């Protein structure tokens, strides 16, 4: 689980990457889906599997 601030940052960064990728007709826009989905869902596989989450688990 991520903090609200972290989730908002990931959503904004993901959206920016997707918009820039769409503007330049690049596949890099698809990379923006990763931080966007992580921000929206609140689940970060890297934090989960590496046990680096600082927030208490629900």
C-alpha angles and dihedrals in degrees: 000000000000133000119257091247092053092047093051092049091051092048093050094045091047092049092049092051091049093049093048091047091051092047092053094037090239132147087230086086088071089058087063089067091072099063090034094056092042090052095047096045096039091220117117113189092198092055091045099048096038091044092230099132111124095193121087115261117246 
